[in-house]
Amino acid sequence: MKSWTLDDIPWDRFDPAKIDPEMLRLVKAAAMVEFNGGDYAIYLCNVFHDDPEFQTAARRWADEEVRHGEALARWAGLADPSFDFAAGFKRFTDGFKLPLQATASVRGSRTGELIARCIVETGTSSYYSALSEASQEPVLKAICRNIAADEFRHYKLFYDHMRRYEARERPGLLTRARVILARLWETRGDDELPFAYYCANPGEFDGAYDRRASGRAYSSRASRYYRPHHVDRAVAMVLKALGLTPNGRLGRAFAALARRWLASEAARTARA
């Protein structure tokens, strides 16, 4: 599949009258996280130091992530000419560091690392699908649609390599479940998205970085764009990474729980 470039985006269709100010705040933060893909490639290549096939795939994946950041940053600059992406990204990378010196996966195994990457791609593919469908601005809609397609493809990339490693390492269901639950829990407790949001939207905050406040600001905006079919697809992808059949009674039960959780999160952050 041929990768898209910035020249493929219909920039001439940009319509400032259709900008959603709340979505703009999210896009600014997303640009920083995506543009940081190069550091993730360094970490992954360290973990898979003797696997040139995966290293090549990881570097190609990182190049696409960086391009996502470039596209989102360019759109955010059109939507808000005062947005200083370079300064915000420097703040972000100065304050958020990945374990670039690691030589083994923080997930305990290479299979675990790839399962965790599948969970990340599940989240990003659902997120950009939701933004693309919700956005009324033509250029952002096109950008998010392209990114979502990439993220679904990235899920398959990590899933295929995960299958290769699980044949050697043979992790059990509980081991897989622990990795997935740990990665899902991290989305509530780590600094990456809240800090990116803080660095991208400095005018929204009066004082120093507060992870809980910034996390609530981010979550309250992001959760409003999800629809049930986004949740259902994400649940199916998580179950597949877990090694379970996505369809059937179990999948429907997990999807119902996930939709209920999303609704409660949206209500909680709105109250906060």
C-alpha positions in Angstrom: 0.0 0.0 0.0 1.4 3.4 -1.1 1.9 5.8 1.8 0.3 9.2 1.6 2.3 12.4 1.9 1.5 15.9 3.0 1.0 16.8 -0.7 -2.0 14.4 -0.8 -3.9 16.5 1.8 -6.5 18.9 0.2 -5.1 22.0 2.0 -6.9 24.3 -0.4 -10.2 23.1 1.1 -9.4 24.5 4.5 -12.5 26.1 6.0 -11.9 28.2 9.2 -15.6 28.6 9.7 -15.9 24.9 10.4 -13.2 24.6 13.1 -14.2 23.0 16.3 -12.2 24.9 19.0 -12.4 21.9 21.4 -11.1 19.5 18.8 -8.3 22.0 17.9 -7.0 21.6 21.4 -6.8 17.8 21.0 -5.2 18.1 17.6 -2.4 20.3 19.0 -1.6 17.7 21.6 -1.9 14.8 19.2 0.6 16.4 16.9 3.3 16.3 19.6 2.7 12.7 20.5 2.7 11.6 16.9 5.8 13.6 16.0 7.7 11.9 18.8 7.6 8.6 16.9 11.3 8.6 16.3 12.1 8.1 20.0 9.7 5.1 20.1 11.6 3.6 17.1 14.9 3.9 19.1 13.3 2.1 22.0 11.8 -0.7 19.9 15.0 -1.2 17.9 16.9 -1.6 21.2 14.4 -4.2 22.5 14.5 -6.1 19.1 18.2 -5.5 18.6 18.8 -8.9 16.9 15.7 -8.8 14.6 16.5 -6.7 11.5 13.2 -7.5 9.9 11.3 -6.0 12.8 13.7 -3.0 13.1 13.0 -2.1 9.5 9.3 -2.3 10.1 9.6 -0.2 13.3 11.6 2.5 11.5 9.0 2.7 8.7 6.2 2.8 11.3 8.0 5.7 13.1 8.4 7.6 9.8 4.6 7.4 9.3 4.0 8.5 12.9 6.2 11.6 12.4 4.3 12.4 9.2 1.1 12.2 11.2 2.5 14.8 13.6 3.6 17.0 10.7 0.1 17.0 9.1 -1.7 17.7 12.4 0.8 20.5 13.3 0.3 22.1 9.9 -3.4 22.0 10.2 -3.3 23.4 13.8 -1.1 26.2 12.5 -3.8 27.1 9.9 -6.5 26.9 12.5 -4.6 29.0 15.0 -1.7 31.0 13.6 -0.4 31.7 17.1 0.3 28.0 17.7 4.0 27.5 18.1 4.5 23.8 17.5 8.3 23.9 17.7 8.3 25.6 21.1 5.5 23.3 22.4 7.3 20.2 21.2 10.5 21.2 22.9 8.6 21.6 26.1 7.1 18.2 25.7 10.3 16.3 24.9 12.2 18.1 27.6 9.7 16.9 30.2 8.6 13.5 28.8 11.3 10.9 28.3 11.1 7.4 27.0 13.4 4.6 28.3 15.7 4.9 25.3 18.6 3.1 27.1 16.4 0.0 27.7 17.7 -3.3 26.1 14.7 -5.4 27.1 11.0 -4.7 26.9 9.4 -3.0 29.9 6.5 -5.5 29.3 8.6 -8.5 30.3 8.9 -10.2 26.9 8.9 -9.3 23.2 5.5 -10.8 22.8 4.3 -8.6 25.6 5.8 -5.5 24.0 4.0 -6.3 20.7 0.7 -6.9 22.5 1.1 -3.5 24.2 1.8 -1.9 20.8 -1.4 -3.5 19.5 -3.3 -1.9 22.3 -1.8 1.5 21.5 -2.8 1.1 17.9 -6.3 0.1 18.9 -6.6 3.3 20.8 -5.2 5.6 18.1 -7.2 4.0 15.3 -10.4 4.4 17.2 -9.5 8.0 18.2 -8.7 9.2 14.8 -11.7 7.5 13.3 -13.9 9.3 15.9 -12.2 12.7 15.1 -12.6 12.1 11.4 -16.3 11.3 11.6 -17.0 14.2 14.0 -15.0 16.9 12.3 -16.8 19.2 9.9 -13.6 20.9 8.7 -12.7 19.1 5.4 -8.9 19.2 5.7 -8.9 17.8 9.3 -11.4 15.2 8.3 -9.1 14.0 5.5 -6.0 14.0 7.7 -7.7 12.0 10.5 -9.1 9.6 8.0 -5.7 8.9 6.6 -4.1 8.6 10.0 -6.9 6.2 11.2 -6.2 4.0 8.1 -2.5 4.0 9.0 -3.2 3.1 12.6 -5.4 0.1 11.6 -2.5 -1.1 9.4 0.0 -0.5 12.2 -2.1 -2.7 14.4 -1.8 -5.5 11.9 1.9 -4.9 11.6 2.5 -5.4 15.3 -0.1 -8.2 15.5 1.7 -10.2 12.8 5.1 -9.8 14.5 3.4 -10.7 17.8 2.2 -14.0 16.3 5.8 -14.7 15.2 7.1 -14.2 18.7 4.3 -15.9 20.6 5.2 -19.1 18.7 8.5 -19.0 20.5 7.6 -17.5 23.9 4.1 -19.1 24.2 2.6 -16.6 26.7 -0.5 -17.8 28.5 -3.9 -16.0 28.6 -3.2 -14.5 32.0 0.1 -13.2 30.9 -1.5 -11.5 27.9 -4.3 -10.2 30.0 -1.8 -8.6 32.5 0.0 -6.8 29.7 -3.2 -5.5 28.2 -4.7 -4.4 31.6 -1.4 -2.7 32.5 -1.3 -0.8 29.2 -4.9 0.2 29.5 -4.3 1.4 33.1 -1.3 3.4 32.0 -3.6 5.6 29.8 -5.1 6.8 33.1 -1.9 7.3 35.0 1.0 8.1 32.7 2.0 11.6 31.6 2.3 11.4 27.8 -1.1 12.6 26.7 -1.8 15.0 29.7 1.6 16.5 29.4 1.3 16.9 25.6 -2.0 18.6 26.1 -0.5 20.9 28.7 2.5 21.8 26.4 0.2 22.3 23.4 -2.3 24.5 25.1 -0.3 26.7 27.6 -2.9 29.4 27.6 -5.5 27.1 29.2 -3.5 26.6 32.4 -2.5 29.2 34.9 0.2 27.4 36.9 2.7 24.5 36.7 1.8 21.2 35.1 -0.7 19.2 37.1 -1.3 15.7 35.6 -4.8 15.3 37.0 -6.0 18.7 35.8 -4.5 18.3 32.4 -5.7 14.8 32.1 -9.2 15.8 32.9 -9.1 18.6 30.4 -7.9 16.2 27.7 -10.3 13.4 28.6 -13.4 15.6 28.8 -12.8 16.8 25.2 -11.7 13.5 23.7 -14.5 11.3 25.1 -17.3 13.4 23.6 -16.4 12.3 20.0 -16.6 8.5 20.5 -19.6 6.6 19.3 -20.7 3.0 20.2 -19.3 1.6 16.9 -15.8 3.0 17.8 -16.0 1.2 21.1 -17.2 -2.0 19.6 -14.3 -2.1 17.1 -11.8 -1.3 19.7 -13.0 -4.1 22.0 -12.8 -6.6 19.1 -9.2 -5.5 18.4 -8.3 -5.9 22.1 -9.9 -9.4 22.3 -7.9 -10.4 19.2 -4.6 -9.3 20.8 -5.7 -11.2 23.9 -6.0 -14.4 21.7 -9.8 -14.6 22.0 -12.4 -14.6 19.3 -13.8 -11.1 19.0 -17.3 -12.1 17.9 -19.8 -13.9 20.1 -21.2 -13.5 23.6 -17.9 -12.5 25.2 -17.3 -9.8 22.7 -20.7 -8.4 23.1 -20.4 -8.4 26.9 -17.0 -6.6 26.8 -18.4 -4.1 24.3 -21.3 -3.3 26.6 -19.0 -2.8 29.5 -16.7 -0.6 27.5 -19.5 1.6 26.3 -20.8 1.9 29.9 -17.3 2.8 31.1 -16.9 5.4 28.3 -20.2 7.0 29.3 -19.2 7.1 33.0 -15.8 8.6 32.1 -17.5 11.3 30.0 -19.9 12.1 32.8 -17.1 12.1 35.4 -14.8 14.4 33.5 -17.7 16.7 32.7 -18.5 17.1 36.3 -14.9 17.7 37.2 
